[in-house]
Amino acid sequence: MGDGSSDDVVELLGRVPVFSTLEPADLSHIADVAVPRRFGPGEAVFREGDASDTCYVVREGHARAIRTHGDGRTLTLANFGPGDIFGELAMFEDEKRSATVESIETMSVVGVLGPDMRRLMTEHPEIAKRLVIALGRRLREMNERLSRQSFQTVQSRVAVVLGALVDEEIASGKGAADVLVTATQADLAQLAGSSRESASRFLAVLERAGVISQGRGRLVVHDPDALKQYVF
């Protein structure tokens, strides 16, 4: 790699959960084929619907995954910072991107091309075996999280989702009060796994309590800390 030492890249890859079961020698093999890239603020790494064969690990800076609605509204699905990986399914097969990922600020990443990763897994079968173990653990953790969520009330799930969206806005440079969230009631309901009617009823409760205010296509969270009172 031409940007930074191989040891630095090995250390970075070792922080990635999906690589947690790999040995240092495995990480060195991946570091040898990793390609450094930089993105300016607001620059798209890839766009929803793109055909792509590369996964990325963030080295410095932050990015967000967004999905755009037909009317131009965008919904932030996730944030990525140093040590986070995105587009990891491209390690196993070329894929069409399910969301757009764009940098929030100047960001440096290392990219690993799917064909290079698949060649490594063929040459070093133990890498493939260890990756499968790590992915199995992640799937189990996700299933456990979904199971816990199924026992939460709609109120708690919507509050968690709304709080996460507020945190993402704050992380992108917004103030810590009167935070404008671009999600609609339908977006929040979908993310929380509830009906729109149930989400709407809870948002009305928050509005009466002065925690949020709503308008046409606008949702402002006045007191983000107050959301925690509704999570249990």
N, C-alpha and C positions, 0 to 999 in steps of 0.2 A: 504493500500500500504506500502511496506517495504522500499521504496527509497524516502525519503522526506515526509513531512507532507501532510495530506489530504487537508489542507487549501492551500498549495502551488499548488496542482494539480487542485483544484477548480479554483484558480486564473488563472492558465495556460489555462484551458478549457474555461474560460470566455473570453479569448482573441481570440478564434477561431471563425471566421465569421459564420460558419455553426451552432454554438451553441449560436449565439447572442441573440436568442429569449428565451433561457432557463432561468428559475429562479435559484437562488442559491441552492435551495433544489434539483432541477433536476441535477445540476452539481455535487452535493455531491453524488447522487446516481451513476453517471457515474464514479466519482473518486473512489468510493468504489470497482468497478470491474476493474479499470485500472491496468495494469501490467507494471512495469518499465523494460526497456531494454537499453542496451548500444551496440554501434557498433564502431569498430575501423575504421581508415581511409581507404577508398576504399572498405569497406565491404558491401556486398549486403544485403539490408533489405528483398527484394524479387526480383525475376527475371521475365522478360516478359514471359507470358505463364503459370506461376505458378498458381495453384489453391490456393486461400487464403481467410481467413475469418476474417482478422484483419485490423483495421485502426490504424493509428499512428499520434500522435501529437508531434512535435519536442519540446524538452525542452531546450537543449543546443546543439550547433553545427549546421552544415548544411548538406543537402543532395541534390542530383540532380536526376531527372528522365531522363533516357536515353533510346533510341531505337537503336538497332544494326542492320545494314544492312548485307546482305548476304556476302558482300566482306570484312566485318570486321570493316567498318567505324561506328562510333557512332555519334548520334545526340542528343544534350541535349535539352529536351523539357521544363523543368522547374527546378527551384531551390526552396528549402524549408529551412526555418530558424525557430528560436524560435517562437512558437505560430501558425505555419503553420500545416495544417492537410493534409495527403495524404492517398490514399486507402479508402476514406470515403464511397464509394459505398458498401464496405463490411459490413457496419452497417446494410444494408437492405437485402443483399443476398450475398451468397458466389459467388466469381467472379474469372475469369481468368485474371491475371494482364496484362494490355495493354502495360506496359513498365517496365523496370528495375529501381529500386530506390537503389542508393548506397550512402553511407556517403562520404562526401568530407573530413571530419576531424573526430576526435573522437566525437561521437554524443550520447546524451541520449534522449530517447523518452518515452512516455507512450503509450501503446497499449491497444486498446479496442476490444475484440473479438465480432464478429458479433452475435453469439448466446447469449452472455450476454446482448448486446444492444437490441436485439429483445425481450428478456425476460423483460427488463426494460420497453420497450415501451408497452408491454402487461400489465404489472403490473401498469404502470403509463401512461395511454393514453394521458395525457396532454403533455408528452414529445414528443410523436409522432406528435401531432398536432402542437406544436411549431417548431419542426424540419421541418415539411412540409412548414410552413410559411417562415422560413429562407431559405430553398432551393428554394422556389418560388421567393423570392427576388433576390437570386443569379442568377436564370435563367433569370429574367427580366433584371438585370444588364448586363448579358452576351449578351442578345438579343440587348440591346441598344448599347453595344460596337461593336457588329457585324454590326449593322446598320450604326454606324459612320464610321467603316472601309470601308463599301461598297461605301462611297462617297470619300474616299481617293484615290489618284492616286496610280498606281503600284509603282512608284518611292518612294512615302512616305511609303507605306506598307513594301516594301523591306528594306528601310532604318531603319524602326522601328524594324523589325525582326533581321536585322544584328546587330543593336545596342544592342538589348537584348541578343543576343548570345555573343557579346563582353563583356557585363557586367557580364555574367555568368562565362566566362573564367577569368576575372579579380577577381571576387569573389572567385574563386577556387585557387587563388594565383598567377596568371599570372601578368606581368607588365601592365602598362596602355598605352603602345604604342607598335606598331608592334605585335599585338595580332593575333595568329594563330587560325582561326576558322575552325572546322572540317566539317562544312556543305558544300555540293555541291550546284551548281546552281539549280539543281532539288529540293534539300531540301529547299532552300530558297524560291523558287517559290511556293512549296507546303505550307510552313508555312505562306507565304504572300497572299495565295489565288490568285496567278497569273499564267500565262503561263510561261514555262521555257524560251521561246523566249523573252518575255517582261522583265523578271528578268535579263536575260543575257545582253540585251541592256543597262539596267540601270547600271549593274555592269561594263560594258565597259566604261560608262560615269565616274563612280567613279575611274576606273583605269587611265583614261586619266587625271583626276584631281589630281592624286597622292594620293588619299585617301586610295586605296587598291592596292594590286597586286595579280595576280592569276597565278597559275601554275597547273600542273597535280595533281588534288586532293588536292590542297592547296589554301587557301584564307587568306591573311594576311591583317589586317586592320592597316594601319600605323598611322592614325589620327582619333581615335574614335569620338572626339568632332566634327569633320567636318561632320559627318553623320547627326547631328542635323540640318544642313543647308538645308537638303533635306526633312525634315519632316514638313508637314503643314496640 
